[in-house]
Amino acid sequence: MSIIIAVLSIFAIAALVWLANHILPFTVCPICAGVFLTWVGLLGAHVAGYEIVMTVPALLMGGSVVGIAYQLEKRYRGLSSGARTLFKVLFIPIGFIAAYAVLEQEWTVFLSAVAFLAVLTTWFVSLSRTAGPRKEAIGDIEKKMKDCC
């Protein structure tokens, strides 16, 4: 029953965020917001003393970790696919550790994992800024030039 409530919550929040995106000067991913706010709400209910099946927020937190990794990876287009894969290989398991630490209320582990993720993300941002143009981009430009004339 908990998963049904969580899914309904995700749908409701996603719908509200989708509507808000028509008003706000920026856009927010409706499904990301729905999943995030649902697991935050479930954790809040748990802390408030309600009986929550903790596998549901754990599942949703895992989805958030993977979603964050893929959203960040989009910013690293200048890096090779191997470097982007390395980022996800490092980010996702450490993100799972951070999520687990929240569930277990191990705040030192959580803060350590978040610090590692911040350093990792900053490092890959700096790498992507210094990376030269990708071979695919050069190939696309060459093809467009040939097709042009």
Residue frames as qw, qx, qy, qz and C-alpha x, y, z in Angstrom:
[[0.000, 0.884, 0.467, 0.000, 0.00, 0.00, 0.00],
 [0.348, -0.731, 0.082, 0.582, 2.91, 2.38, 0.72],
 [0.363, -0.081, 0.566, 0.736, 4.15, 2.21, -2.86],
 [0.130, 0.662, 0.653, 0.344, 0.68, 3.12, -4.18],
 [0.208, -0.916, -0.231, 0.255, 0.61, 6.19, -1.94],
 [0.418, -0.511, 0.335, 0.673, 4.12, 7.09, -3.09],
 [0.321, 0.234, 0.666, 0.631, 3.20, 6.73, -6.77],
 [0.005, 0.831, 0.535, 0.153, 0.06, 8.84, -6.31],
 [0.336, -0.823, -0.023, 0.458, 2.18, 11.45, -4.51],
 [0.424, -0.219, 0.495, 0.726, 4.68, 11.49, -7.38],
 [0.208, 0.528, 0.663, 0.489, 1.88, 11.97, -9.92],
 [0.144, -0.905, -0.396, 0.061, 0.26, 14.76, -7.89],
 [0.378, -0.720, 0.147, 0.563, 3.49, 16.65, -7.26],
 [0.415, 0.002, 0.593, 0.690, 4.62, 16.18, -10.88],
 [0.138, 0.711, 0.601, 0.337, 1.31, 17.64, -12.09],
 [0.236, -0.923, -0.193, 0.235, 1.66, 20.65, -9.78],
 [0.437, -0.517, 0.353, 0.646, 5.25, 21.25, -10.87],
 [0.375, 0.310, 0.652, 0.582, 4.25, 20.92, -14.52],
 [0.006, 0.882, 0.445, 0.159, 1.63, 23.62, -13.97],
 [0.386, -0.831, 0.026, 0.401, 4.12, 25.76, -12.01],
 [0.556, -0.122, 0.456, 0.685, 6.58, 25.53, -14.91],
 [0.254, 0.666, 0.515, 0.477, 4.13, 27.60, -16.97],
 [0.226, -0.955, -0.171, -0.086, 4.38, 30.42, -14.44],
 [0.641, -0.625, 0.181, 0.406, 7.95, 30.22, -13.13],
 [0.300, 0.867, -0.324, -0.230, 10.82, 31.94, -14.97],
 [0.038, 0.476, -0.876, -0.072, 12.77, 28.65, -14.82],
 [0.836, -0.025, -0.370, -0.404, 11.78, 25.04, -15.34],
 [0.403, -0.398, 0.772, -0.288, 11.92, 22.15, -12.93],
 [0.353, 0.068, -0.889, -0.285, 11.73, 18.51, -13.99],
 [0.675, -0.326, -0.006, -0.662, 8.26, 17.45, -12.80],
 [0.920, -0.112, -0.373, -0.040, 9.12, 13.79, -12.25],
 [0.517, 0.239, -0.519, 0.638, 12.37, 14.66, -10.44],
 [0.230, -0.356, 0.298, -0.855, 10.48, 17.03, -8.14],
 [0.812, -0.251, -0.177, -0.496, 7.75, 14.45, -7.58],
 [0.854, -0.010, -0.474, 0.213, 10.18, 11.70, -6.62],
 [0.344, 0.282, -0.464, 0.766, 12.34, 13.99, -4.47],
 [0.356, -0.349, 0.214, -0.840, 9.49, 15.61, -2.57],
 [0.864, -0.223, -0.302, -0.337, 7.81, 12.24, -2.05],
 [0.779, -0.030, -0.509, 0.364, 10.83, 10.63, -0.39],
 [0.124, 0.294, -0.383, 0.867, 11.50, 13.77, 1.65],
 [0.588, -0.344, -0.017, -0.732, 7.87, 13.69, 2.80],
 [0.894, -0.164, -0.408, -0.085, 8.07, 10.01, 3.67],
 [0.574, 0.112, -0.514, 0.627, 11.26, 10.57, 5.68],
 [0.152, -0.341, 0.234, -0.898, 9.63, 13.52, 7.42],
 [0.774, -0.315, -0.191, -0.515, 6.62, 11.37, 8.30],
 [0.831, -0.041, -0.503, 0.235, 8.96, 8.69, 9.63],
 [0.315, 0.208, -0.446, 0.812, 10.80, 11.20, 11.81],
 [0.403, -0.331, 0.080, -0.850, 7.44, 12.53, 13.03],
 [0.395, -0.149, 0.790, -0.445, 6.60, 9.06, 14.31],
 [0.814, 0.284, -0.001, -0.507, 4.44, 7.63, 11.54],
 [0.711, -0.155, 0.670, 0.145, 5.05, 4.01, 10.57],
 [0.516, 0.710, -0.290, -0.382, 6.62, 4.11, 7.11],
 [0.944, 0.081, 0.245, 0.207, 7.87, 1.14, 5.12],
 [0.234, -0.792, 0.321, 0.464, 11.44, 2.38, 4.63],
 [0.574, 0.059, 0.662, 0.478, 12.00, 0.42, 1.42],
 [0.353, 0.811, 0.444, 0.142, 9.79, 2.93, -0.42],
 [0.021, -0.978, 0.142, 0.153, 11.84, 6.07, 0.37],
 [0.544, -0.453, 0.593, 0.384, 15.01, 4.00, -0.13],
 [0.587, 0.385, 0.626, 0.339, 13.85, 3.03, -3.63],
 [0.235, 0.935, 0.248, 0.096, 12.95, 6.62, -4.45],
 [0.312, -0.856, 0.306, 0.278, 16.26, 7.92, -3.07],
 [0.623, -0.134, 0.631, 0.442, 18.12, 5.52, -5.35],
 [0.459, 0.673, 0.499, 0.296, 16.19, 6.88, -8.30],
 [0.030, -0.997, -0.014, 0.074, 17.11, 10.42, -7.28],
 [0.514, -0.591, 0.473, 0.404, 20.80, 9.51, -7.05],
 [0.575, 0.186, 0.646, 0.467, 20.79, 8.03, -10.56],
 [0.269, 0.862, 0.398, 0.162, 18.78, 10.98, -11.90],
 [0.215, -0.932, 0.156, 0.244, 21.22, 13.50, -10.42],
 [0.571, -0.335, 0.578, 0.477, 24.17, 11.61, -11.90],
 [0.495, 0.436, 0.619, 0.425, 22.62, 11.63, -15.37],
 [0.100, 0.968, 0.230, 0.031, 21.67, 15.31, -15.13],
 [0.354, -0.804, 0.327, 0.349, 25.21, 16.22, -14.11],
 [0.640, -0.041, 0.616, 0.457, 26.67, 14.03, -16.86],
 [0.437, 0.775, 0.417, 0.184, 24.86, 16.18, -19.44],
 [0.081, -0.980, 0.115, 0.142, 27.13, 19.05, -18.44],
 [0.505, -0.537, 0.584, 0.340, 30.23, 17.06, -19.34],
 [0.789, 0.575, 0.193, -0.099, 29.66, 16.86, -23.10],
 [0.291, 0.848, -0.443, -0.016, 33.24, 17.97, -23.76],
 [0.404, -0.483, 0.773, -0.079, 34.57, 14.84, -22.08],
 [0.331, 0.185, -0.866, -0.326, 34.99, 11.44, -23.69],
 [0.781, -0.287, -0.314, -0.457, 32.31, 8.83, -23.12],
 [0.726, -0.038, -0.593, 0.346, 34.82, 6.92, -20.97],
 [0.149, 0.157, -0.423, 0.880, 35.29, 9.91, -18.67],
 [0.535, -0.261, -0.055, -0.802, 31.53, 10.40, -18.40],
 [0.840, -0.176, -0.493, -0.144, 31.13, 6.72, -17.55],
 [0.515, 0.063, -0.585, 0.623, 33.86, 7.01, -14.91],
 [0.200, -0.268, 0.230, -0.914, 31.95, 9.91, -13.37],
 [0.754, -0.243, -0.193, -0.579, 28.78, 7.81, -13.10],
 [0.799, -0.025, -0.579, 0.162, 30.71, 4.77, -11.82],
 [0.332, 0.081, -0.534, 0.773, 32.10, 6.90, -8.99],
 [0.280, -0.225, 0.100, -0.928, 29.07, 9.12, -8.34],
 [0.709, -0.253, -0.391, -0.529, 26.23, 6.58, -8.20],
 [0.725, -0.210, -0.620, 0.216, 27.64, 4.14, -5.59],
 [0.265, -0.010, -0.437, 0.860, 28.80, 6.99, -3.34],
 [0.386, -0.230, -0.114, -0.886, 25.39, 8.59, -3.80],
 [0.747, -0.290, -0.551, -0.235, 23.82, 5.33, -2.64],
 [0.542, -0.128, -0.583, 0.592, 26.03, 5.45, 0.44],
 [0.049, -0.117, 0.185, -0.975, 24.84, 9.01, 1.12],
 [0.603, -0.269, -0.326, -0.677, 21.20, 7.95, 0.74],
 [0.744, -0.230, -0.620, 0.095, 21.70, 4.95, 3.00],
 [0.354, -0.004, -0.484, 0.800, 23.39, 7.16, 5.58],
 [0.331, -0.233, 0.004, -0.915, 20.33, 9.43, 5.62],
 [0.753, -0.263, -0.463, -0.387, 18.06, 6.44, 6.17],
 [0.761, -0.215, -0.516, 0.330, 20.28, 5.18, 8.99],
 [0.251, -0.956, -0.032, -0.147, 20.82, 8.71, 10.35],
 [0.785, -0.244, 0.093, 0.562, 24.60, 8.31, 10.10],
 [0.181, 0.973, 0.094, -0.112, 25.33, 11.99, 9.60],
 [0.331, -0.688, 0.512, 0.393, 29.13, 11.72, 9.56],
 [0.523, 0.090, 0.760, 0.375, 28.96, 9.15, 6.76],
 [0.362, 0.799, 0.479, 0.041, 26.38, 11.29, 4.94],
 [0.007, -0.960, 0.120, 0.252, 28.50, 14.45, 5.16],
 [0.432, -0.458, 0.654, 0.420, 31.62, 12.57, 4.08],
 [0.514, 0.345, 0.727, 0.296, 29.82, 11.11, 1.07],
 [0.251, 0.919, 0.301, -0.036, 28.37, 14.50, 0.11],
 [0.202, -0.838, 0.344, 0.372, 31.81, 16.11, 0.42],
 [0.491, -0.152, 0.743, 0.428, 33.27, 13.42, -1.85],
 [0.434, 0.617, 0.630, 0.185, 30.45, 13.97, -4.38],
 [0.075, 0.972, 0.068, -0.213, 31.02, 17.73, -4.32],
 [0.305, -0.643, 0.552, 0.435, 34.75, 17.30, -4.96],
 [0.510, 0.133, 0.783, 0.332, 34.09, 14.73, -7.69],
 [0.352, 0.801, 0.482, 0.039, 31.55, 16.98, -9.41],
 [0.051, -0.938, 0.153, 0.308, 33.82, 20.02, -9.18],
 [0.433, -0.407, 0.673, 0.440, 36.71, 18.03, -10.62],
 [0.471, 0.353, 0.742, 0.321, 34.67, 16.81, -13.59],
 [0.212, 0.932, 0.263, -0.128, 33.31, 20.32, -14.20],
 [0.162, -0.818, 0.385, 0.395, 36.88, 21.62, -14.38],
 [0.482, -0.119, 0.771, 0.398, 37.90, 18.74, -16.67],
 [0.440, 0.622, 0.631, 0.146, 35.00, 19.43, -19.01],
 [0.099, 0.963, 0.041, -0.248, 35.92, 23.11, -19.23],
 [0.195, -0.703, 0.567, 0.383, 39.51, 22.33, -20.19],
 [0.652, 0.136, 0.718, 0.200, 38.63, 19.48, -22.58],
 [0.028, 0.265, -0.500, -0.824, 39.05, 20.21, -26.24],
 [0.675, 0.212, -0.095, -0.700, 36.23, 19.79, -28.74],
 [0.737, -0.035, 0.665, -0.118, 34.97, 16.28, -29.10],
 [0.191, -0.155, 0.790, 0.562, 35.76, 14.28, -32.22],
 [0.233, 0.555, 0.797, 0.059, 32.04, 13.80, -32.85],
 [0.091, 0.862, 0.221, -0.447, 31.50, 17.57, -32.84],
 [0.094, -0.562, 0.525, 0.632, 34.34, 18.05, -35.31],
 [0.220, 0.123, 0.897, 0.362, 32.92, 15.31, -37.50],
 [0.201, 0.730, 0.629, -0.176, 29.48, 16.93, -37.37],
 [0.046, 0.818, -0.079, -0.568, 30.93, 20.30, -38.42],
 [0.154, -0.327, 0.739, 0.568, 32.89, 18.70, -41.27],
 [0.239, 0.378, 0.877, 0.174, 29.76, 16.92, -42.47],
 [0.158, 0.831, 0.406, -0.345, 27.69, 20.12, -42.33],
 [0.035, -0.692, 0.346, 0.633, 30.38, 21.95, -44.31],
 [0.183, -0.072, 0.860, 0.471, 30.39, 19.24, -47.00],
 [0.170, 0.569, 0.805, 0.024, 26.60, 19.23, -47.18],
 [0.021, 0.729, 0.199, -0.655, 26.44, 23.01, -47.27],
 [0.239, 0.657, -0.366, -0.614, 27.91, 23.65, -50.69]]
